[in-house]
Amino acid sequence: MTAALQIMSEQKDFFREIRQTKDFDKAITFIPYGQFLDVCFSEKEDDSLLSRLPFQEKISAVSHYLLCTVALWRGLWKMRPS
């Protein structure tokens, strides 16, 4: 499994858990876009999974992250109490 697929799999599990538990507070703690992009495209070498991805996989991970986050917030908006 490539690193990008691993990230996508972890996000999928996270989103599934939010949908099942309706834990809105946990959803809000999800990594903000800016922090995600900083980690993903950082020049600094560290132990984070994203920083070790090849550039093309970083782009795939970012695209997936953005699409899933939009889907999550749309779902949460529809589930909000009236």
C-alpha positions in Angstrom: 0.0 0.0 0.0 1.5 3.4 -0.9 1.7 6.1 1.6 -1.0 8.1 -0.1 -3.4 5.2 0.0 -2.7 4.7 3.7 -3.5 8.3 4.3 -6.7 8.0 2.3 -7.7 4.9 4.2 -7.2 6.6 7.6 -9.3 9.5 6.5 -12.0 7.2 5.2 -12.1 5.5 8.7 -12.2 8.9 10.4 -15.1 10.2 8.2 -17.0 6.9 8.8 -16.6 7.3 12.5 -17.9 10.9 12.5 -20.9 9.9 10.4 -21.8 7.0 12.8 -21.2 8.9 16.1 -22.3 12.3 15.0 -19.4 13.6 17.1 -19.3 17.2 15.7 -16.6 18.3 18.2 -14.2 15.6 16.9 -14.9 16.7 13.3 -13.9 20.2 14.1 -10.5 19.0 15.4 -9.6 17.5 12.0 -6.4 18.9 10.5 -7.0 22.4 9.0 -6.2 22.9 5.3 -3.2 25.1 6.0 -1.6 22.8 8.4 -2.2 19.8 6.1 -0.6 21.6 3.2 2.3 22.9 5.3 3.1 19.3 6.5 2.6 17.9 3.0 4.9 20.3 1.1 7.4 21.2 3.9 11.0 21.3 2.9 12.0 20.3 6.4 12.8 16.6 6.8 10.9 15.0 9.7 9.2 11.7 10.5 5.7 12.6 9.3 4.3 10.4 6.7 3.2 13.2 4.4 6.6 14.8 4.3 8.1 11.6 2.9 5.6 11.2 0.0 6.8 11.7 -3.6 5.4 14.9 -5.1 2.7 13.2 -7.2 1.4 11.3 -4.2 1.3 14.5 -2.2 -0.9 16.0 -4.9 -3.2 12.9 -4.8 -3.4 13.1 -1.0 -4.2 16.8 -1.0 -6.9 16.3 -3.6 -8.4 13.4 -1.7 -8.2 15.4 1.6 -10.0 18.4 0.1 -12.8 16.2 -1.5 -13.4 14.2 1.6 -13.4 17.3 3.8 -16.0 19.0 1.6 -18.1 15.8 1.7 -17.8 15.6 5.4 -18.9 19.1 6.0 -21.8 18.7 3.6 -22.9 15.6 5.5 -22.6 17.3 8.9 -24.6 20.3 7.6 -27.4 18.0 6.5 -27.4 16.2 9.9 -27.4 19.4 12.0 -30.2 19.8 14.5 -33.1 21.9 13.2 
